[in-house]
């Protein structure tokens, strides 16, 4: 039976770094999938043009991609990776997705008047 002779704090640090890397991978894949769904939608409607009745569907896809982007950027920043320009280039994130990252979807609940 082998015993790990590293100090407990080193073992804990190693476990934390592993979980951070795993979370980054999951969030990166989630962003990729959201962008693929948006691109597939756009490709399917490119020849006909996005009709007005399809705009809510497309907007939902853009918001989902924006949320996935936001989660990925925040997770990266939590690990010390502050420059998100690399993400935007590598994943070819559309400007409209970048502009809506971090926006909370409307809930339909009216705000109280001040």
Order of alpha helices (4+ residues) and beta strands (2+ residues): alpha-alpha-alpha-alpha
